[in-house]
Amino acid sequence: MADAVLAIAFGGPEKPEDIRPFLANVLRGRPVPPSRVEEVVHHYEVIGGRSPLNEKTFVQARALEAALAAAGAPLRVYVGMRNWSPYLADVVRRMADDGVRDAVGMILAPHATEASRSRYTTAVDEACAALGARAPAMRYAADWHARDGFLDAVAARVEERLATLPVERRAGAPLVFTAHSVPQAMAAGSPYVEEIAASARAVADRLGGQRWQVAYQSRSGNPGEPWLEPDVNDALRAVADTGAVDVVVVPVGFVVDHVEVLYDLDVEAAATARAVGLHFLRAGTVEDHPRFIAALADVVRDAG
């Protein structure tokens, strides 16, 4: 039986002076032009010079601890980040120092691709290897993109936004579900596209068959390399061409707000929507919604 949980997340800068060191960690020597780096720095500056990801991930961890305790399975939930403090290597070492011998790793990304699975598990495995026999045995929780609690929480966030519209306009507001774009070659080796579509379809079904589609956002890298499309901005232009008045963008691929949500959607995509005459609404991320946290607790218990 597990004696702890390791919640695993991407990480983010917590103050303005963190931004460039954080981006250096993320890029890790990849040949990204300095102009692109400065563009992303500006994105962080626009949203307040920091990311709320770390803070919100710790809120999720405390909520998960409480849910596990309430279900009679009290476990400490540690939080480790791949790209910022608290780094995964440091947290795994702390777990060993605390006497943790068996842990469940919970990757806080709904849909599986290399960027959202193996990069994290490799970082954890390297941290464990460095500790040798002291390392906790780590097994990973099953995927949860199709869990009822996650889907219910996403649907609830959409309903919160639809409720701000006049009743007669709600049924006509199409939903654009978004997830992070990745290279097509990476996606081809994973269930990423199928899982995103499955989550989106299940949420739309919960909302009574609202018109919906999937789009991708936040692409980077070589502009000549094919990435998943359509881009959310192109999708919004196409929605406007149908004569829609409103649109609800649903960041189903993200569980907390960070720069991809707060800038790429709330600033950039919102500006695109305004330019084509759409009333833009963005559904909240699931964060610590009780249904989502309950689903994570179930997944941890299932992992033993």
C-alpha positions in Angstrom: 0.0 0.0 0.0 1.2 3.5 -0.8 2.2 5.8 2.1 2.3 9.0 0.1 1.3 10.7 -3.2 3.5 12.8 -5.4 1.5 15.4 -7.4 3.6 16.2 -10.5 3.2 19.5 -12.4 5.0 21.6 -14.9 6.0 24.5 -12.6 6.0 28.3 -13.2 7.7 31.5 -12.3 6.5 33.0 -9.0 7.9 36.5 -9.4 9.2 38.7 -12.3 12.9 37.8 -11.6 12.0 34.1 -12.0 10.7 34.4 -15.5 13.9 34.2 -17.5 15.5 31.4 -15.4 12.3 29.5 -15.6 12.2 29.8 -19.4 15.9 28.7 -19.5 14.8 25.5 -17.6 11.9 24.9 -19.9 14.0 25.3 -23.1 17.1 23.5 -21.8 19.4 24.4 -24.6 16.8 24.1 -27.4 17.6 26.5 -30.3 14.9 29.1 -29.6 15.5 32.6 -31.0 16.0 35.2 -28.2 13.2 37.3 -29.8 10.8 34.4 -29.0 12.0 34.1 -25.5 11.4 37.9 -24.9 8.0 37.5 -26.4 7.1 34.9 -23.8 8.6 37.1 -21.1 6.2 39.8 -22.2 3.3 37.4 -21.9 4.2 36.8 -18.3 4.6 40.5 -17.7 1.1 41.2 -19.1 -0.5 38.6 -16.7 1.3 40.1 -13.7 4.9 38.9 -13.8 4.2 35.5 -12.4 2.3 32.3 -12.9 -0.4 31.1 -10.4 0.3 27.4 -11.4 2.5 26.6 -8.4 0.1 28.2 -5.9 -2.9 26.5 -7.4 -1.3 23.1 -7.6 -0.6 23.3 -3.8 -4.3 24.1 -3.3 -5.2 21.0 -5.3 -2.7 18.9 -3.2 -4.2 20.1 0.1 -7.7 19.4 -1.2 -6.6 15.9 -2.3 -5.2 15.2 1.1 -8.5 16.2 2.7 -10.5 14.1 0.3 -8.3 11.0 0.9 -8.5 11.5 4.7 -12.3 11.8 4.5 -12.5 8.6 2.5 -10.5 6.8 5.2 -7.2 6.7 3.2 -5.1 9.5 4.8 -1.9 10.1 2.7 0.5 13.0 2.6 0.5 14.6 -0.8 3.8 16.1 -1.9 4.1 18.5 -4.8 7.0 18.4 -7.3 7.6 20.5 -10.4 9.6 19.6 -13.5 10.7 23.1 -14.3 10.7 25.1 -11.1 10.9 24.9 -7.4 10.0 22.6 -5.6 11.9 20.5 -8.2 11.0 16.9 -8.5 14.5 15.7 -7.5 14.4 17.7 -4.3 10.9 16.5 -3.4 11.7 12.9 -4.1 14.7 13.3 -1.8 12.5 14.9 0.9 10.1 12.0 0.6 12.9 9.5 1.2 14.1 11.6 4.2 10.6 11.4 5.6 10.6 7.7 5.3 8.3 7.3 2.4 8.8 3.8 0.9 5.9 3.5 -1.5 4.3 6.3 -3.4 1.7 7.0 -6.1 2.7 9.5 -8.8 -0.1 11.7 -10.0 0.7 13.7 -13.2 -1.6 16.7 -13.2 -2.2 16.7 -17.0 -5.4 15.1 -18.4 -4.2 13.8 -21.8 -1.3 11.6 -22.6 1.6 12.5 -24.9 5.4 12.5 -24.6 5.3 16.1 -23.2 2.7 15.3 -20.6 3.8 11.8 -19.5 7.3 10.5 -20.3 9.1 13.8 -19.7 7.7 13.7 -16.2 8.2 10.1 -15.4 11.8 10.3 -16.7 12.5 13.2 -14.3 11.1 11.2 -11.4 12.9 8.0 -12.4 16.2 9.9 -12.5 15.5 11.4 -9.1 14.8 7.9 -7.7 17.9 6.4 -9.4 20.1 9.1 -7.8 18.9 8.0 -4.3 19.5 4.3 -4.9 17.9 2.0 -2.3 16.6 5.0 -0.3 14.2 6.0 -3.1 10.5 5.4 -2.6 9.0 2.8 -5.0 7.0 4.9 -7.4 4.0 3.7 -9.4 1.9 6.1 -11.5 -1.9 6.6 -11.2 -4.0 5.6 -14.2 -5.1 8.2 -16.7 -8.2 10.1 -15.6 -9.3 12.1 -18.7 -12.5 10.0 -18.9 -13.3 10.0 -15.2 -16.8 11.2 -14.4 -15.5 13.6 -11.7 -13.1 15.4 -14.1 -15.7 15.6 -16.8 -18.4 16.8 -14.4 -16.1 19.5 -13.1 -15.3 20.7 -16.6 -19.0 20.8 -17.4 -19.7 22.7 -14.3 -17.1 25.4 -15.2 -18.8 25.7 -18.6 -22.2 26.1 -17.1 -20.9 28.8 -14.8 -19.9 30.8 -17.9 -23.1 30.0 -19.9 -25.1 31.2 -16.9 -23.8 34.8 -17.6 -25.6 34.8 -20.9 -29.2 35.6 -21.4 -31.2 32.4 -21.3 -32.2 32.6 -25.0 -28.6 32.8 -26.1 -27.1 29.9 -24.1 -28.1 27.0 -26.4 -26.6 28.8 -29.4 -23.2 29.4 -27.9 -20.7 26.9 -29.5 -18.0 25.4 -27.3 -14.3 25.4 -28.4 -12.4 23.0 -26.4 -8.6 23.7 -26.3 -5.5 21.8 -25.4 -1.8 22.5 -25.9 -0.7 21.9 -29.5 2.2 19.5 -30.0 4.1 18.4 -33.1 2.0 16.0 -35.2 4.8 13.5 -35.1 4.7 13.5 -31.3 0.9 13.2 -31.3 1.0 10.3 -33.7 2.8 8.2 -31.1 0.3 8.7 -28.4 -3.5 8.7 -27.7 -3.4 12.5 -27.2 -5.8 13.6 -29.9 -8.3 10.8 -29.2 -8.3 11.5 -25.5 -8.9 15.2 -25.9 -11.8 14.5 -28.3 -13.2 11.9 -25.9 -13.1 14.4 -23.0 -14.7 17.2 -25.1 -17.5 14.9 -26.4 -18.3 13.7 -22.9 -18.5 17.3 -21.5 -20.7 18.4 -24.4 -23.0 15.5 -23.8 -23.4 16.6 -20.2 -24.4 20.0 -21.5 -27.3 18.7 -23.6 -25.6 18.4 -27.0 -24.2 21.9 -27.3 -22.3 22.4 -30.7 -18.6 21.9 -30.1 -15.2 21.4 -31.6 -11.6 20.9 -30.5 -8.8 23.4 -31.3 -5.2 23.7 -30.2 -3.3 26.6 -28.7 0.1 27.8 -27.6 2.2 26.2 -30.4 5.9 27.0 -30.4 9.0 25.6 -32.1 10.0 25.5 -35.7 7.3 27.2 -37.8 8.1 24.7 -40.6 7.2 21.7 -38.5 3.6 20.6 -38.6 1.8 20.9 -35.3 -1.8 20.0 -34.3 -4.4 22.2 -35.8 -6.7 24.1 -36.0 -5.2 26.9 -33.9 -7.8 28.4 -31.5 -7.6 31.8 -33.2 -8.4 30.2 -36.6 -11.2 28.2 -34.9 -12.7 31.5 -33.5 -12.7 33.1 -37.0 -14.5 30.0 -38.4 -17.1 30.2 -35.6 -17.7 33.8 -36.4 -18.2 32.9 -40.1 -21.2 30.7 -39.0 -23.0 33.7 -37.6 -22.6 32.8 -34.0 -22.9 35.6 -31.5 -21.2 34.0 -28.5 -18.5 31.5 -28.0 -17.3 29.6 -24.9 -13.6 28.5 -25.0 -13.0 25.6 -22.7 -9.4 24.8 -21.7 -10.0 21.1 -21.2 -6.3 20.3 -21.5 -5.4 22.4 -18.5 -6.3 21.9 -14.8 -5.2 25.2 -13.4 -4.7 28.7 -14.9 -1.2 29.6 -16.1 0.3 31.6 -19.0 -1.2 29.5 -21.7 -4.7 30.2 -20.3 -4.2 33.7 -18.9 -2.4 35.1 -21.9 -2.9 32.8 -24.9 -6.7 32.6 -24.2 -7.7 35.5 -22.1 -5.6 38.1 -24.0 -4.7 36.8 -27.4 -7.8 34.6 -28.3 -10.1 37.1 -26.6 -8.7 39.8 -28.9 -9.3 37.6 -32.0 -12.9 37.0 -30.9 -13.5 40.8 -30.5 -12.0 41.5 -33.9 -14.4 39.1 -35.6 -17.4 40.3 -33.6 -17.8 37.3 -31.2 -18.7 37.7 -27.5 -15.9 35.7 -25.9 -16.4 33.7 -22.7 -13.7 31.5 -21.2 -14.6 28.6 -18.9 -12.6 28.3 -15.8 -10.1 25.5 -15.3 -11.2 22.7 -12.9 -8.7 23.7 -10.2 -10.0 22.4 -6.8 -13.6 21.7 -7.9 -14.9 19.1 -5.5 -15.9 16.6 -8.2 -12.4 16.8 -9.7 -10.6 16.3 -6.4 -12.9 13.4 -5.6 -11.9 11.8 -9.0 -8.2 12.2 -8.2 -8.8 10.6 -4.8 -10.5 7.7 -6.4 -7.6 7.3 -8.9 -5.1 7.3 -6.0 -7.0 4.7 -4.1 -7.3 2.5 -7.2 -3.5 2.6 -7.5 -3.3 1.1 -4.1 
